[in-house]
Amino acid sequence: MDEIYKKYSRIVYNYLYSLSKNIEISEELTQETFYRAIKGIKNFRNESNISVWLCQIAKNLWINYIKKENKGKVIYFDENTEKFLIEDNINDKNEVIELYKQIHRLDEKTREVIYFRILGGLAFKEIGEIFDKSEEWARITFYRGKIKLKEELKND
């Protein structure tokens, strides 16, 4: 595993830094990525490059970090601006819970794009890079997810 760490740690670190723009967070999550990789090496099926597998672990850790850092904050859809907003307090928790339920029902990629955009504050270009897709793909995926959420919330 030392050899794998030496070969891939810079790739994982750079990937995490591109997400977080923070040296300390990138270093911490890089270490955690390799710790998780060691624990889960038996799950590596050699279906992809090991660097892709490591970056997937890193991405999942980043998502968990974003969720943890934004705990207590809520996302809601503002009908007036037609945008998702984040606030520390909202009076009607039922609306917030319903929004989270609807986000959870989206397909995985759309859900992740929405979380990266809303909770992570990432630009569409950065989101596209994470998924190895274009900026336009990220923009369209977010837009379609937003429309679907808006429709579902109206139906409820």
N, CA, C and O atoms as a DFTB+ gen file, in Angstrom:
624 C
 N C O
     1  1       0.819      -1.188       0.000
     2  2       0.000       0.000       0.000
     3  2       0.864       1.254       0.000
     4  3       0.433       2.300      -0.486
     5  1       2.083       1.164       0.540
     6  2       2.985       2.320       0.503
     7  2       3.262       2.752      -0.931
     8  3       3.300       3.941      -1.246
     9  1       3.453       1.761      -1.786
    10  2       3.718       2.049      -3.194
    11  2       2.521       2.745      -3.847
    12  3       2.687       3.694      -4.613
    13  1       1.333       2.269      -3.539
    14  2       0.112       2.881      -4.077
    15  2      -0.026       4.308      -3.553
    16  3      -0.390       5.219      -4.297
    17  1       0.268       4.493      -2.264
    18  2       0.184       5.837      -1.689
    19  2       1.150       6.789      -2.388
    20  3       0.776       7.901      -2.760
    21  1       2.387       6.347      -2.563
    22  2       3.386       7.202      -3.226
    23  2       2.971       7.549      -4.650
    24  3       3.194       8.664      -5.122
    25  1       2.374       6.590      -5.319
    26  2       2.013       6.791      -6.725
    27  2       0.766       7.650      -6.901
    28  3       0.688       8.435      -7.845
    29  1      -0.215       7.511      -6.001
    30  2      -1.521       8.131      -6.224
    31  2      -1.899       9.234      -5.233
    32  3      -2.912       9.905      -5.428
    33  1      -1.125       9.433      -4.195
    34  2      -1.532      10.419      -3.186
    35  2      -1.630      11.830      -3.764
    36  3      -2.520      12.588      -3.377
    37  1      -0.744      12.194      -4.671
    38  2      -0.788      13.530      -5.261
    39  2      -2.047      13.694      -6.120
    40  3      -2.669      14.756      -6.117
    41  1      -2.414      12.658      -6.842
    42  2      -3.624      12.717      -7.676
    43  2      -4.852      12.918      -6.791
    44  3      -5.693      13.770      -7.077
    45  1      -4.955      12.131      -5.710
    46  2      -6.091      12.233      -4.803
    47  2      -6.112      13.605      -4.130
    48  3      -7.161      14.241      -4.025
    49  1      -4.943      14.050      -3.679
    50  2      -4.861      15.368      -3.033
    51  2      -5.299      16.475      -3.993
    52  3      -6.099      17.335      -3.622
    53  1      -4.789      16.460      -5.203
    54  2      -5.157      17.496      -6.178
    55  2      -6.654      17.472      -6.480
    56  3      -7.283      18.519      -6.633
    57  1      -7.209      16.281      -6.562
    58  2      -8.643      16.143      -6.798
    59  2      -9.420      16.775      -5.644
    60  3     -10.341      17.561      -5.866
    61  1      -9.049      16.431      -4.421
    62  2      -9.742      16.974      -3.262
    63  2      -9.529      18.482      -3.135
    64  3     -10.433      19.209      -2.723
    65  1      -8.344      18.942      -3.487
    66  2      -8.096      20.387      -3.434
    67  2      -8.952      21.124      -4.462
    68  3      -9.420      22.235      -4.211
    69  1      -9.152      20.498      -5.616
    70  2     -10.008      21.136      -6.629
    71  2     -11.443      21.266      -6.132
    72  3     -12.171      22.163      -6.557
    73  1     -11.848      20.372      -5.232
    74  2     -13.190      20.445      -4.663
    75  2     -13.261      21.437      -3.506
    76  3     -14.188      22.244      -3.427
    77  1     -12.292      21.374      -2.625
    78  2     -12.379      22.132      -1.373
    79  2     -11.681      23.487      -1.420
    80  3     -12.064      24.403      -0.692
    81  1     -10.680      23.624      -2.253
    82  2      -9.864      24.847      -2.291
    83  2      -9.265      25.143      -0.911
    84  3      -9.045      26.300      -0.553
    85  1      -9.005      24.078      -0.144
    86  2      -8.498      24.226       1.203
    87  2      -7.422      23.166       1.441
    88  3      -7.682      21.969       1.319
    89  1      -6.216      23.614       1.781
    90  2      -5.084      22.701       1.949
    91  2      -5.327      21.703       3.075
    92  3      -5.139      20.500       2.896
    93  1      -5.751      22.211       4.247
    94  2      -5.928      21.337       5.413
    95  2      -7.007      20.279       5.167
    96  3      -6.817      19.105       5.488
    97  1      -8.127      20.696       4.604
    98  2      -9.207      19.742       4.324
    99  2      -8.733      18.712       3.311
   100  3      -9.012      17.522       3.457
   101  1      -8.019      19.162       2.283
   102  2      -7.517      18.243       1.251
   103  2      -6.556      17.224       1.843
   104  3      -6.624      16.039       1.515
   105  1      -5.665      17.677       2.710
   106  2      -4.711      16.766       3.338
   107  2      -5.433      15.752       4.233
   108  3      -5.150      14.554       4.194
   109  1      -6.365      16.259       5.033
   110  2      -7.104      15.374       5.940
   111  2      -7.911      14.330       5.166
   112  3      -7.888      13.147       5.507
   113  1      -8.616      14.765       4.133
   114  2      -9.434      13.827       3.363
   115  2      -8.578      12.884       2.523
   116  3      -8.995      11.757       2.253
   117  1      -7.397      13.319       2.108
   118  2      -6.481      12.421       1.386
   119  2      -6.061      11.280       2.308
   120  3      -6.071      10.116       1.911
   121  1      -5.692      11.623       3.542
   122  2      -5.310      10.582       4.503
   123  2      -6.471       9.630       4.766
   124  3      -6.293       8.413       4.815
   125  1      -7.654      10.196       4.933
   126  2      -8.839       9.376       5.182
   127  2      -9.154       8.477       3.985
   128  3      -9.601       7.343       4.151
   129  1      -8.915       8.994       2.780
   130  2      -9.147       8.200       1.563
   131  2      -8.284       6.951       1.564
   132  3      -8.768       5.857       1.271
   133  1      -7.015       7.107       1.890
   134  2      -6.122       5.944       1.873
   135  2      -6.401       5.008       3.054
   136  3      -6.211       3.797       2.948
   137  1      -6.844       5.566       4.157
   138  2      -7.245       4.723       5.281
   139  2      -8.429       3.850       4.869
   140  3      -8.444       2.646       5.125
   141  1      -9.416       4.467       4.231
   142  2     -10.592       3.715       3.765
   143  2     -10.207       2.710       2.681
   144  3     -10.757       1.610       2.618
   145  1      -9.267       3.094       1.839
   146  2      -8.824       2.185       0.774
   147  2      -8.168       0.940       1.372
   148  3      -8.403      -0.177       0.912
   149  1      -7.349       1.142       2.396
   150  2      -6.701       0.007       3.058
   151  2      -7.760      -0.919       3.662
   152  3      -7.688      -2.140       3.524
   153  1      -8.744      -0.311       4.336
   154  2      -9.804      -1.110       4.950
   155  2     -10.654      -1.827       3.902
   156  3     -11.174      -2.911       4.165
   157  1     -10.799      -1.230       2.712
   158  2     -11.700      -1.802       1.725
   159  2     -11.017      -2.356       0.490
   160  3     -11.661      -2.528      -0.544
   161  1      -9.727      -2.638       0.578
   162  2      -8.979      -3.103      -0.605
   163  2      -9.580      -4.383      -1.182
   164  3      -9.482      -4.632      -2.383
   165  1     -10.192      -5.183      -0.338
   166  2     -10.805      -6.425      -0.847
   167  2     -12.012      -6.134      -1.740
   168  3     -12.434      -6.993      -2.515
   169  1     -12.569      -4.918      -1.633
   170  2     -13.711      -4.527      -2.472
   171  2     -13.289      -4.015      -3.846
   172  3     -14.126      -3.847      -4.734
   173  1     -11.993      -3.769      -4.020
   174  2     -11.519      -3.292      -5.321
   175  2     -11.546      -4.463      -6.300
   176  3     -10.836      -5.455      -6.130
   177  1     -12.389      -4.321      -7.337
   178  2     -12.611      -5.428      -8.270
   179  2     -11.786      -5.301      -9.546
   180  3     -11.949      -6.088     -10.478
   181  1     -10.920      -4.330      -9.583
   182  2     -10.044      -4.142     -10.740
   183  2     -10.838      -3.888     -12.022
   184  3     -10.359      -4.162     -13.122
   185  1     -12.075      -3.351     -11.865
   186  2     -12.891      -3.013     -13.029
   187  2     -12.526      -1.642     -13.584
   188  3     -12.876      -1.300     -14.714
   189  1     -11.824      -0.872     -12.779
   190  2     -11.385       0.453     -13.211
   191  2      -9.962       0.666     -12.727
   192  3      -9.406      -0.148     -11.990
   193  1      -9.398       1.762     -13.151
   194  2      -8.067       2.145     -12.708
   195  2      -8.109       2.408     -11.210
   196  3      -9.115       2.902     -10.699
   197  1      -7.052       2.091     -10.512
   198  2      -7.033       2.289      -9.062
   199  2      -7.174       3.768      -8.705
   200  3      -7.732       4.097      -7.658
   201  1      -6.678       4.659      -9.558
   202  2      -6.811       6.088      -9.268
   203  2      -8.283       6.514      -9.334
   204  3      -8.706       7.384      -8.573
   205  1      -9.054       5.917     -10.226
   206  2     -10.495       6.210     -10.313
   207  2     -11.189       5.726      -9.045
   208  3     -12.033       6.427      -8.488
   209  1     -10.835       4.538      -8.594
   210  2     -11.401       3.983      -7.372
   211  2     -11.072       4.874      -6.177
   212  3     -11.946       5.162      -5.359
   213  1      -9.826       5.307      -6.074
   214  2      -9.421       6.175      -4.971
   215  2     -10.149       7.518      -5.019
   216  3     -10.556       8.045      -3.984
   217  1     -10.310       8.065      -6.219
   218  2     -11.017       9.344      -6.351
   219  2     -12.503       9.191      -6.030
   220  3     -13.135      10.135      -5.555
   221  1     -13.054       8.026      -6.285
   222  2     -14.456       7.781      -5.911
   223  2     -14.586       7.764      -4.389
   224  3     -15.538       8.316      -3.838
   225  1     -13.638       7.135      -3.721
   226  2     -13.635       7.152      -2.258
   227  2     -13.505       8.591      -1.770
   228  3     -14.217       9.014      -0.860
   229  1     -12.593       9.336      -2.382
   230  2     -12.384      10.732      -2.004
   231  2     -13.642      11.559      -2.220
   232  3     -13.988      12.393      -1.383
   233  1     -14.328      11.335      -3.340
   234  2     -15.557      12.080      -3.631
   235  2     -16.613      11.798      -2.568
   236  3     -17.287      12.718      -2.104
   237  1     -16.761      10.534      -2.180
   238  2     -17.738      10.183      -1.145
   239  2     -17.387      10.829       0.194
   240  3     -18.269      11.286       0.922
   241  1     -16.097      10.864       0.512
   242  2     -15.672      11.530       1.748
   243  2     -15.958      13.032       1.679
   244  3     -16.370      13.635       2.670
   245  1     -15.740      13.632       0.510
   246  2     -16.022      15.058       0.336
   247  2     -17.519      15.330       0.515
   248  3     -17.898      16.292       1.183
   249  1     -18.358      14.500      -0.069
   250  2     -19.803      14.674       0.087
   251  2     -20.185      14.581       1.569
   252  3     -20.967      15.395       2.062
   253  1     -19.636      13.595       2.271
   254  2     -19.927      13.456       3.696
   255  2     -19.437      14.670       4.477
   256  3     -20.104      15.128       5.404
   257  1     -18.280      15.183       4.103
   258  2     -17.736      16.378       4.757
   259  2     -18.666      17.573       4.544
   260  3     -18.951      18.313       5.486
   261  1     -19.133      17.761       3.320
   262  2     -20.043      18.872       3.009
   263  2     -21.310      18.749       3.852
   264  3     -21.762      19.727       4.448
   265  1     -21.873      17.560       3.897
   266  2     -23.097      17.354       4.673
   267  2     -22.867      17.659       6.155
   268  3     -23.699      18.296       6.801
   269  1     -21.734      17.200       6.684
   270  2     -21.421      17.417       8.090
   271  2     -21.225      18.904       8.380
   272  3     -21.718      19.408       9.389
   273  1     -20.528      19.590       7.525
   274  2     -20.263      21.021       7.721
   275  2     -21.536      21.853       7.617
   276  3     -21.641      22.906       8.246
   277  1     -22.486      21.396       6.843
   278  2     -23.715      22.155       6.652
   279  2     -24.857      21.630       7.509
   280  3     -26.018      21.975       7.286
   281  1     -24.531      20.806       8.477
   282  2     -25.567      20.268       9.363
   283  2     -26.193      21.433      10.125
   284  3     -25.501      22.337      10.593
   285  1     -27.489      21.388      10.235
   286  2     -28.192      22.470      10.906
   287  2     -28.651      23.539       9.931
   288  3     -29.488      24.378      10.266
   289  1     -28.109      23.508       8.739
   290  2     -28.558      24.429       7.703
   291  2     -29.579      23.687       6.854
   292  3     -29.544      22.461       6.756
   293  1     -30.460      24.415       6.261
   294  2     -31.495      23.780       5.480
   295  2     -31.513      24.350       4.071
   296  3     -31.149      25.504       3.842
   297  1     -31.937      23.531       3.149
   298  2     -32.085      23.943       1.767
   299  2     -33.575      24.065       1.498
   300  3     -34.360      23.217       1.921
   301  1     -33.962      25.108       0.802
   302  2     -35.354      25.201       0.395
   303  2     -35.436      25.907      -0.943
   304  3     -34.510      26.604      -1.355
   305  1     -36.546      25.718      -1.604
   306  2     -36.770      26.324      -2.912
   307  2     -37.585      27.592      -2.706
   308  3     -38.701      27.542      -2.189
   309  1     -37.027      28.730      -3.112
   310  2     -37.707      30.012      -2.991
   311  2     -38.506      30.261      -4.266
   312  3     -37.938      30.441      -5.343
   313  1     -39.820      30.269      -4.131
   314  2     -40.710      30.452      -5.288
   315  2     -40.501      31.811      -5.955
   316  3     -40.629      31.923      -7.174
   317  1     -40.181      32.841      -5.178
   318  2     -40.025      34.188      -5.729
   319  2     -38.813      34.300      -6.655
   320  3     -38.899      34.871      -7.742
   321  1     -37.691      33.750      -6.209
   322  2     -36.472      33.850      -7.015
   323  2     -36.257      32.620      -7.889
   324  3     -35.403      32.617      -8.775
   325  1     -37.046      31.571      -7.630
   326  2     -36.895      30.283      -8.307
   327  2     -35.486      29.733      -8.156
   328  3     -34.907      29.195      -9.100
   329  1     -34.948      29.877      -6.957
   330  2     -33.610      29.370      -6.647
   331  2     -33.665      28.582      -5.348
   332  3     -34.543      28.782      -4.509
   333  1     -32.696      27.675      -5.210
   334  2     -32.540      26.980      -3.948
   335  2     -31.717      27.879      -3.039
   336  3     -30.734      28.480      -3.473
   337  1     -32.116      27.967      -1.798
   338  2     -31.416      28.804      -0.836
   339  2     -31.037      27.975       0.376
   340  3     -31.680      26.973       0.686
   341  1     -29.983      28.406       1.057
   342  2     -29.547      27.751       2.284
   343  2     -29.740      28.756       3.414
   344  3     -29.342      29.916       3.302
   345  1     -30.355      28.300       4.498
   346  2     -30.530      29.150       5.670
   347  2     -30.252      28.340       6.913
   348  3     -30.373      27.115       6.922
   349  1     -29.878      29.046       7.962
   350  2     -29.639      28.382       9.236
   351  2     -30.940      28.035       9.941
   352  3     -30.999      27.050      10.677
   353  1     -31.978      28.825       9.728
   354  2     -33.250      28.592      10.399
   355  2     -34.398      28.792       9.442
   356  3     -34.408      29.730       8.645
   357  1     -35.345      27.918       9.527
   358  2     -36.572      28.058       8.741
   359  2     -37.708      27.694       9.678
   360  3     -37.601      26.739      10.447
   361  1     -38.774      28.436       9.618
   362  2     -39.887      28.206      10.537
   363  2     -40.609      26.900      10.251
   364  3     -40.948      26.167      11.181
   365  1     -40.848      26.599       8.993
   366  2     -41.630      25.413       8.651
   367  2     -40.699      24.244       8.304
   368  3     -40.303      24.067       7.152
   369  1     -40.366      23.464       9.314
   370  2     -39.460      22.324       9.125
   371  2     -40.078      21.251       8.234
   372  3     -39.348      20.499       7.588
   373  1     -41.398      21.166       8.188
   374  2     -42.050      20.164       7.343
   375  2     -41.729      20.396       5.876
   376  3     -41.511      19.441       5.130
   377  1     -41.699      21.653       5.455
   378  2     -41.345      21.965       4.067
   379  2     -39.916      21.531       3.773
   380  3     -39.628      20.981       2.710
   381  1     -39.029      21.780       4.720
   382  2     -37.624      21.420       4.547
   383  2     -37.476      19.908       4.457
   384  3     -36.762      19.393       3.597
   385  1     -38.152      19.211       5.344
   386  2     -38.088      17.751       5.338
   387  2     -38.602      17.215       4.009
   388  3     -38.019      16.292       3.440
   389  1     -39.681      17.787       3.519
   390  2     -40.236      17.348       2.239
   391  2     -39.254      17.601       1.096
   392  3     -39.116      16.770       0.199
   393  1     -38.572      18.747       1.127
   394  2     -37.582      19.039       0.087
   395  2     -36.451      18.016       0.126
   396  3     -36.041      17.505      -0.916
   397  1     -35.946      17.716       1.320
   398  2     -34.880      16.720       1.434
   399  2     -35.350      15.345       0.940
   400  3     -34.588      14.618       0.303
   401  1     -36.586      15.001       1.233
   402  2     -37.133      13.728       0.745
   403  2     -37.133      13.714      -0.789
   404  3     -36.740      12.727      -1.411
   405  1     -37.576      14.811      -1.378
   406  2     -37.630      14.894      -2.840
   407  2     -36.226      14.844      -3.442
   408  3     -36.015      14.184      -4.459
   409  1     -35.278      15.523      -2.834
   410  2     -33.892      15.467      -3.328
   411  2     -33.388      14.036      -3.247
   412  3     -32.725      13.553      -4.165
   413  1     -33.700      13.363      -2.155
   414  2     -33.247      11.982      -1.964
   415  2     -33.831      11.037      -3.017
   416  3     -33.211      10.025      -3.344
   417  1     -35.003      11.349      -3.545
   418  2     -35.647      10.499      -4.547
   419  2     -35.077      10.686      -5.950
   420  3     -35.344       9.880      -6.841
   421  1     -34.298      11.739      -6.148
   422  2     -33.689      11.957      -7.470
   423  2     -32.665      10.873      -7.762
   424  3     -32.171      10.213      -6.847
   425  1     -32.346      10.690      -9.046
   426  2     -31.291       9.732      -9.373
   427  2     -29.977      10.229      -8.761
   428  3     -29.826      11.416      -8.471
   429  1     -29.041       9.313      -8.571
   430  2     -27.815       9.605      -7.828
   431  2     -27.027      10.777      -8.406
   432  3     -26.605      11.659      -7.658
   433  1     -26.823      10.803      -9.702
   434  2     -26.022      11.871     -10.300
   435  2     -26.677      13.235     -10.118
   436  3     -26.002      14.207      -9.777
   437  1     -27.980      13.313     -10.342
   438  2     -28.692      14.586     -10.178
   439  2     -28.628      15.033      -8.722
   440  3     -28.400      16.207      -8.432
   441  1     -28.828      14.096      -7.820
   442  2     -28.770      14.405      -6.390
   443  2     -27.393      14.950      -6.014
   444  3     -27.294      15.941      -5.290
   445  1     -26.331      14.307      -6.503
   446  2     -24.990      14.765      -6.193
   447  2     -24.710      16.144      -6.791
   448  3     -24.078      16.983      -6.150
   449  1     -25.178      16.376      -8.013
   450  2     -24.984      17.688      -8.643
   451  2     -25.657      18.763      -7.793
   452  3     -25.079      19.825      -7.562
   453  1     -26.864      18.493      -7.332
   454  2     -27.586      19.475      -6.500
   455  2     -26.845      19.702      -5.184
   456  3     -26.698      20.845      -4.750
   457  1     -26.384      18.642      -4.551
   458  2     -25.631      18.811      -3.303
   459  2     -24.329      19.579      -3.537
   460  3     -23.997      20.482      -2.768
   461  1     -23.597      19.230      -4.585
   462  2     -22.345      19.943      -4.867
   463  2     -22.603      21.426      -5.113
   464  3     -21.846      22.284      -4.658
   465  1     -23.672      21.714      -5.833
   466  2     -23.990      23.101      -6.177
   467  2     -24.491      23.870      -4.969
   468  3     -24.032      24.981      -4.703
   469  1     -25.432      23.285      -4.235
   470  2     -26.065      23.991      -3.130
   471  2     -25.202      23.960      -1.876
   472  3     -24.858      25.012      -1.338
   473  1     -24.853      22.787      -1.411
   474  2     -24.107      22.673      -0.157
   475  2     -22.618      22.951      -0.342
   476  3     -21.974      23.548       0.520
   477  1     -22.087      22.512      -1.472
   478  2     -20.660      22.691      -1.699
   479  2     -20.308      24.029      -2.308
   480  3     -19.156      24.460      -2.253
   481  1     -21.298      24.687      -2.888
   482  2     -21.045      25.983      -3.507
   483  2     -20.130      25.900      -4.715
   484  3     -19.450      26.871      -5.048
   485  1     -20.107      24.749      -5.373
   486  2     -19.209      24.565      -6.502
   487  2     -19.801      25.148      -7.777
   488  3     -21.017      25.178      -7.963
   489  1     -18.918      25.607      -8.642
   490  2     -19.323      26.106      -9.953
   491  2     -19.667      24.916     -10.843
   492  3     -19.236      23.790     -10.592
   493  1     -20.454      25.183     -11.890
   494  2     -20.839      24.102     -12.796
   495  2     -19.608      23.481     -13.460
   496  3     -19.581      22.277     -13.714
   497  1     -18.615      24.281     -13.733
   498  2     -17.385      23.766     -14.347
   499  2     -16.718      22.749     -13.414
   500  3     -16.279      21.688     -13.858
   501  1     -16.645      23.079     -12.115
   502  2     -16.048      22.171     -11.139
   503  2     -16.867      20.893     -11.004
   504  3     -16.309      19.800     -10.898
   505  1     -18.168      21.028     -11.010
   506  2     -19.037      19.851     -10.911
   507  2     -18.831      18.958     -12.130
   508  3     -18.745      17.737     -12.002
   509  1     -18.753      19.570     -13.313
   510  2     -18.484      18.802     -14.528
   511  2     -17.184      18.034     -14.435
   512  3     -17.111      16.878     -14.853
   513  1     -16.148      18.672     -13.887
   514  2     -14.847      18.011     -13.737
   515  2     -14.936      16.803     -12.807
   516  3     -14.314      15.772     -13.062
   517  1     -15.704      16.930     -11.738
   518  2     -15.858      15.823     -10.788
   519  2     -16.422      14.593     -11.487
   520  3     -15.978      13.470     -11.248
   521  1     -17.407      14.818     -12.353
   522  2     -18.071      13.711     -13.037
   523  2     -17.417      13.376     -14.372
   524  3     -17.886      12.502     -15.101
   525  1     -16.333      14.075     -14.686
   526  2     -15.662      13.900     -15.973
   527  2     -16.635      14.179     -17.130
   528  3     -16.682      13.456     -18.125
   529  1     -17.405      15.254     -16.953
   530  2     -18.387      15.697     -17.933
   531  2     -18.141      17.183     -18.189
   532  3     -17.239      17.789     -17.611
   533  1     -18.953      17.745     -19.057
   534  2     -18.786      19.161     -19.387
   535  2     -19.504      20.056     -18.379
   536  3     -20.352      19.611     -17.606
   537  1     -19.133      21.315     -18.418
   538  2     -19.816      22.314     -17.600
   539  2     -21.292      22.382     -17.979
   540  3     -22.160      22.525     -17.118
   541  1     -21.561      22.279     -19.271
   542  2     -22.940      22.326     -19.759
   543  2     -23.752      21.149     -19.218
   544  3     -24.915      21.315     -18.849
   545  1     -23.143      19.959     -19.169
   546  2     -23.822      18.787     -18.607
   547  2     -24.233      19.063     -17.170
   548  3     -25.363      18.774     -16.776
   549  1     -23.313      19.624     -16.384
   550  2     -23.614      19.921     -14.978
   551  2     -24.740      20.941     -14.873
   552  3     -25.627      20.800     -14.032
   553  1     -24.711      21.957     -15.714
   554  2     -25.735      23.000     -15.703
   555  2     -27.118      22.410     -16.046
   556  3     -28.109      22.708     -15.380
   557  1     -27.166      21.578     -17.085
   558  2     -28.426      20.971     -17.522
   559  2     -28.948      19.990     -16.471
   560  3     -30.143      19.968     -16.178
   561  1     -28.052      19.182     -15.907
   562  2     -28.451      18.217     -14.877
   563  2     -29.040      18.949     -13.677
   564  3     -30.065      18.534     -13.136
   565  1     -28.398      20.033     -13.262
   566  2     -28.908      20.824     -12.142
   567  2     -30.271      21.418     -12.482
   568  3     -31.203      21.351     -11.681
   569  1     -30.381      21.991     -13.662
   570  2     -31.623      22.627     -14.086
   571  2     -32.771      21.606     -14.130
   572  3     -33.863      21.874     -13.630
   573  1     -32.519      20.453     -14.722
   574  2     -33.558      19.423     -14.809
   575  2     -33.953      18.919     -13.425
   576  3     -35.129      18.673     -13.156
   577  1     -32.969      18.769     -12.557
   578  2     -33.266      18.351     -11.188
   579  2     -34.093      19.400     -10.467
   580  3     -35.017      19.066      -9.725
   581  1     -33.767      20.663     -10.679
   582  2     -34.509      21.755     -10.057
   583  2     -35.961      21.764     -10.535
   584  3     -36.883      21.944      -9.739
   585  1     -36.152      21.569     -11.834
   586  2     -37.506      21.533     -12.392
   587  2     -38.288      20.354     -11.805
   588  3     -39.450      20.495     -11.424
   589  1     -37.637      19.198     -11.740
   590  2     -38.308      18.009     -11.202
   591  2     -38.689      18.219      -9.743
   592  3     -39.788      17.850      -9.329
   593  1     -37.790      18.808      -8.961
   594  2     -38.091      19.076      -7.554
   595  2     -39.252      20.060      -7.427
   596  3     -40.143      19.883      -6.596
   597  1     -39.229      21.081      -8.246
   598  2     -40.294      22.091      -8.200
   599  2     -41.645      21.445      -8.501
   600  3     -42.635      21.721      -7.824
   601  1     -41.681      20.591      -9.514
   602  2     -42.929      19.902      -9.870
   603  2     -43.400      18.977      -8.757
   604  3     -44.585      18.950      -8.423
   605  1     -42.476      18.226      -8.189
   606  2     -42.828      17.294      -7.111
   607  2     -43.335      18.042      -5.880
   608  3     -44.280      17.601      -5.226
   609  1     -42.705      19.171      -5.570
   610  2     -43.137      19.947      -4.412
   611  2     -44.520      20.553      -4.627
   612  3     -45.307      20.673      -3.687
   613  1     -44.812      20.935      -5.873
   614  2     -46.144      21.462      -6.173
   615  2     -47.196      20.374      -6.055
   616  3     -48.307      20.631      -5.593
   617  1     -46.853      19.154      -6.471
   618  2     -47.795      18.036      -6.420
   619  2     -48.121      17.619      -4.995
   620  3     -49.207      17.110      -4.720
   621  1     -47.178      17.837      -4.096
   622  2     -47.404      17.466      -2.694
   623  2     -48.147      18.586      -2.031
   624  3     -48.454      18.505      -0.841
